[in-house]
Amino acid sequence: MGNGDNERILLVVGLGNPGAEYEGTRHNAGFMVIDRLLAGFPAGRFEMRHVAQSYVHAGMFRGRPLFLQKPQTFMNLSGLAVAGFARKAGIAPEEVLVISDDLDLPVGRLRLRTGGSDGGHNGLKSVIAELGSPSFRRLRIGVGRPEKSGTADYVLSKFDGAEAERFNLSLDAAAEAVRAALTGGMSRAMNKFNAWTIPAGDEEKTNQPQ
């Protein structure tokens, strides 16, 4: 059974901050998932262009257009890029999937859903405001909350050791979750990936001394 038009996704957006100093930080989880998605497609399948204050990779997936977007506006203004491109391409909010980091989920957990609030995430807040609708789909990637440092410093820092390995495994799973949503619809992807945890064998590996 294929992905019905009522669950059609044409634009997948990874949120993050541009610039080398932000590469690999918790707040750039969305960018990293887009990179994994692109790496999973045959070379040349997607063509990159700079449009609507973002890098957009345009291609075809299962016979329909698919756009993978990395806004270059900085996180707090992400909506300008997302709404700007969606309008240009004639894509409705319901056809957009936005990938972001999430402080309320532990490292190693994912959460897919449709609609809802911004949950205190400035990137999602901007997307909701500029699209004029909260009805887009979301994939949230757990980064956990800091024990001591403020959240602003925390989301702009990188994981290390076993936690970095857990984070990387969750990014791989997030890319699989996006593909599942594209091929079988959000409901099926939610059933599989909202219950996803790091497999026991991989969990043991992440707990070994570094």
N, C-alpha and C positions, 0 to 999 in steps of 0.2 A: 504494500500500500504506500503510495507516494505522498509527498507533501502537498496538501490541498492549498488552493489559492488563499483561503482564509488564514493560513499560517505562513504565507509567502514572506521570505526575507530577501531583499534585494541589496541592502546596504549593511555591512558589518563595520562598526566603528570601534577602534581601540583607543581608549583615552590615555594621555600621558603628557609629558613636557618635552619639547624639542631641545636638542643640544646634548653634546657629549657628556656634560657633567651630570645629566639626569639618567643616563643609560643604566639599566639594571636596577634602578631604585624601585621600591614598593609601589609608588604612585604610577610607575610606567608599566604595570602589569598588562594593561590593554595593548600597548605597543608591542610587547613581547609575544602576546598571543597572535596578533596579526603577522608578525615575523614567522611564527611557527606554521601558521596556515599557508603562507606563501611558500615556505620551504617544502611543504607537503604536496604542492602542485608541480606538474612538469614544468621545466624551464620554458619561459616564453608564453605560458598560458595567460599571464596577466601583464598588462602594459601600464607602467606608472606615469602619471602626469601630476603637475602641480596645479591645483585648481581649488577655489574656495578656501584659501588659506590652509591648505592641507595637501598631503601626498595621498593620491587616490590611485589604487591599482584596479584597473578595469579588465574584466574578462567574462567568460561564460562558465556556468556551472550547471550541469544537467539540463542543458538546452535553454537556459534563461540567463539574462545579464546578472552579474554579481560584481559589486564594488566593495573593496576593502579600503578603509579610510583611516589615516593617522593625522588628526588635526595638529597644526603647527602654531596654534594661537596661544599656547600655555593653557593649563588645565582650567582655570577659572573662566575662560572665554571659549571653551570647547564648542558651545552651542552655536556660535557664529559660523564655524566651519561646517558643523553637521547640518544645520538648517540651510546654510547657503548652498551646500552641494545637493541636499535632498530636493530643494526647490528647483534647482537647475536641472536635475535629472528626473523630476516628476515623481519622486518617491514619497509615499505617505508615511507618517510617523509609525504606523502599525507594521511597516515593511522594513523598519530599522532595528538592528540589534546592537546595543552598546555594551562594550566590555570595560569593566573598571575594577579597581582594587576596593576592598571593603574591610574596615577596621573592626566591624562587629562579627566577622567570621574568623575562626582560627585558621592559621596556616594549614593548608592541606584540605580545605573545604571549598566547595563551589555552590553557587545558588543561581539558578535560572528562574526568571519570572517575567510576566508581562505586566507593564504598568506599575503604579505605586509611587511613593514619595522619593525624594532625593536621598533620604537617609543621612543627611548631613554632608554628602559628598558634593563639593563645589562644581566638579565637572558635570555631574548629573543635573545639578541645579541649573546650570547654564543651558544644558541641552533641553530640559523641560521648558525653560523660559523662552528660548529662541524657536523651538518647534511649535510652541503654543499648545503643547499636549504632553501628558505623561504616559501616553498609551504605547510607547515603543517598548521593545523587548530588552531585557537586561541579562547580562551574565556577570555576576559579582565573584571576585576571587579573594579568598580570605588572606589577609596579611596580619591579623591579630592586632591587639592594642598594646602600646608600650607600657612597661611597668613603671618607668621613671620619667623618661624624656617627654616633652610635649609632642602632640600629634603632628604638628607641622614639620618638625625636625625628623620625626620617625618615618613619615611616609616618603621623605626625600632621602632616606638612607637605604643601604643595601643589607640583605641578609648575609650571614656567613655560616660556615660549618654545616651541621646537620639541618638547620632551619632553611638554609639556602637550597639544600637538596630537596627538602619537602616542597618548597616553593616551586622549584623547577618541575617536579613531578606534577604538581597541580596545574602549572601552565600547559604542560603536555596534554593533560586531561581536559583542560579548558578548550584547547584547539579541537580535540575530539568532540567535545560537547557542541561546539559551533557547527562542525560538520554534521553531527547528528540532527541538530535543529534545521539545517539546510536541507537535509535529505528526507527526514521523517517527520518534521514538524516539532514545534516547541513542546507539546504535551509529552510526546515520547521521550524527547531529550531530557525534560524535567524529571520524568520517572526514573531515568537511568542515572543522571549525574547529580541530582540534588541529594542522593543517598551515597554518592561516591566518597570513598576514603582511600588513602594510600594503601595498596596491597601489602599484606603482611611481610612478604619477602623483601620488598623495597623499604618498608618501615625499619626492618632490622638493619639494613645497609646504612640507612641515614643515622642510626644510633651508634654506629661504631666510632671509635676515636678517630679524630681527624689527623 
